[in-house]
Amino acid sequence: MKIAIVEDEKIHQDYLSAMLRGAAKDYGTVLSLRVFGSAEAFLFAFEEEKVDAVLLDIQLKTMNGYALAEIIRQRDKNIPLAFITGIKDYVFEGYNVDACGYILKPIKMESVYQLMNKIIKKLSSVEKSLIVKTKDGIINLYENDIYYIESSNHSTILHINKGSYVSNTKLREWVEELSKESFFKVHRCYIINLGMIEKIEKTEVLMNNDTEIPIARGMWEELMMAYLAYRRKVYH
C-alpha cells in the first residue's frame, strides 16, 4: 500500500510517517510513503505516480487541503482521502469530498491506527476484479470502476468511469456476481454501486457521474438501510 502525505511542517511529516509505519507493521501491511511539502508538489507527482490513499493537512500555506481534495476527487472518485488538522470544527467539511477520516493534532497513535484500519477496509472493498464478457471479447474490471449496471433488451450495460461496456451477462447474474455489501438492485432494470452515490432522494438516486437512477416503488427504505450499512463497513 502506498500512502501520500501532504503536510508542510517537517515535525508533523516525520511524526506521522513513523506512526503510520508502526500501524502498518501491526496490521501486517507493506507500506510505502511519499511525503510532499505542498499541494503543488503533490499534484505534479499525482499526474504520473499512483498512490492508494492521501493524507492532507487542511491548513497548507498556498492551497488549502479542501481545495486540493476537490481536485483529487475530480481525477479519482474512489481514492481514500483523510485530513490532518489542529482544529476539530474543520473535519465536518470533509464529508463534501467523501473523506474516510481525519487525524487531529497533536497526533495520537490511536487516531492513526483507526485511520489505517479505515483505509485498509476501503481499499479491500474496491479491489475485487470481474471478468466481463462483451461482444468483442473478455475484459477485466474492478468492481469499484462501475457506477451502475443497466438492463437493456437481452443484455446489460456496465457504466464505468471511462465509458461503458455491453455484456451478454443478465442483470440477475450480476446480482449474484457482485459484492452484496457494495451493490444494490434499486430497480428491475438497475444495479447501483453504493460507493458511487452522490445523493438519495425519494424517487431517484443521483450518482457521482451525474446520472439519475430511478428507485422502484417500495425500495427506498431498503436502499437507505443498505447504503448506511455500506458506509459503516467502509468508514468505521
N, C-alpha and C positions, 0 to 999 in steps of 0.2 A: 504494500500500500504506500502511495506517495502523497504526502500532505504538503501543501504550500502554506507558509506563514507570512502574512503581510503586516509587518509591525516596524515602526520607525525608531523604537527605543531598544538599544542593544541589550540592556539588562533584562528586558522582557523577552527579547528574542532568545537569549541563552537559557533563561529560566524555564520558559515554556517548552523549548526544544528538549531540555533534559527531562522534564516531566512527561512529555509525550513519548519519548524513548522508553522511559520506565514503564508507562502504562502499556505500550505496545508489547514489551517483553513479557509482562504479566499475562496479557491476553493471548500470547503465542502468535503475535502478528509481526511479520517482517516489515519494518518501517523505513522509508526513505523521506528525508525532509529537505525542502527548498525554502530558504528564508529570503524575503525581499524587504528592502527598507522603504519602499514607496509603491503606491498604486501603479505608477507609470512603469516602473521596473517589472512589476508582475505582469502587466498587460503586454509588454513587449515579449516576455518569455511565453506567455499563455498562448500566443499565436502558433508557436512551434512545439511547445513542451506539454505533454499530457500529465495532469495531476488528478488524483482521485478525490481530494477534498481541499477546501481552502478555509483557513482561519484568518479573519480580517480584524485589525484594530479599527474601531469606529472613528477615532479622532486622529486620523492621519493628517500630515501637515498640508499637503497640496489638494488631494482629492479625498473626501471622507469615505469611510468604509461602506456606507449605504450606497453612495453613488457608484463605487466600484462593484458592489454586489449586483446592482441593477444591470451593469454592463456584462458581468459574468453570466447572469440569468438570460440575457438576450442571446448569448452564444451557446449556453448549455443549460437546459431546463432541469437537469437532474443532479448535477454535481452537488454534494453536500457542502453547505456554507455554514460557518459559525462565526460569531462576533466576539471580540475581546474588548472589554470596556471597563472603565472605572466608575461609570455612572449607571446605576441599576435601571433607571427610567428609560434608558435608551434601548434596552433589549426588546421591548414590545414592538418596536418598529421593524424588527427582523421578520415578523410574520409576512410582511409585504413581499419579501423575496424568498419566502418558504425556507427560512433558516432552520437548521436542525438543532441549534442550541447556542449557548453563549458561555463565556468564561468571564467572571468578574475579577477585576484587580482589587486588592492583591490576589494573585493567582494561588488557588488552593489545589492540592493534589486530588482531593475528592471530586472537584469540578472537572478536572482533566480526565479522570477515569470515566466519569459519567458521559462526557462528550465522546471519548474514544469508543465507548460502547454503542452510542447512538450512530456514530459514523460507520462502524463495522456492520451494524444491523442494516443501515441504509444501503451500503454497498452490496451486502449479501442479497438484498431484495431486488437489485437491478441487474444481477449478473447471470440469471438463468437465460440460456440461449434456446432458440427454437429453430427447427428445420421447417422451412416454408416451401411447399410445392406450388410452383407457378407454371403457366403455360410455356415459359421459356427455360424452365429447369428448376433447380433447387437453390435456395439461398439460406443463409444463416442470419437470424436477427436476435438481438437481445430483447427480452420481454419489455424492458423499460424504454425501448425505442418506439413502442406502439402507443399511440394516443387512443385509438379506438378501432374496433373491427365492425364492419357494416355488412349485413347480408344483402346480396344483390343477385336476383334471379336464382341460379343454381350454384353460385359461387360466393366468395366473400372478398371484401376489400380491406386490406390492412393499411390503415393510415398511420404513417410514421413521421419522424421529424425531418425526413428528406424526401417526402413524396408519398407514394402508395404502391402497393402490390396487389394484384388479383390472384387469389388462391382457389384451388378446387376444393379445399377443406371446408366442410359445412360449419355453420355457426355453432351447432350443438357439439361438434367435435372440438371446437376451440374452447367451449365451456369446460370440457373435460381436460384439455391440454394445459390451459393457462393456470397460473397460481391462484387459488381460491382467495387468498388474502389480499391480492393486488388487483384483481379484475372482477367486474360485476356486470351481469346481464341486466341492463337497465330497461330494456325494451325488446320485443321479439326480434327486432332487426339490428340491435346494437349491443356490443360488449364494450365497456369503457375501462380504461386504466385509472384506478383510483388515485394514483400518484400524479396524474396529469390534469386533475380537476382544478379549475380556477374558481368556480362559484357554482353552488347548487341552489336552484330556485324551485318553486313548487311544480312546475311542469317541464322543466328542461335543465340540462347541465351545460355550463359553459366550460369548454376545455381550454387548456393552455395555448392551443393553436387557434383560438377564437371560434372554434366550431361549436354550434349549439346542438345538443343531442336531446331528443325527447325522452321524458320519463313516462313509462307506462302507468296507466291508472292503478293506484293502489301500491305502487312500488316506492314511493318517496320515503316512507319511514324505514323500509328495509335498506334502501340505499344509504340513508343517513347513518344507520347502525353500522353498515359495512365500512363506510368512509371513516367514521370515528374509530372503529377497531383498527383500521389500517394506520391511521395517524398515531394511535397509541403504540402499535407494534414498531413502527419505523422510528418514531421520535422520542420514545421513552425507554 
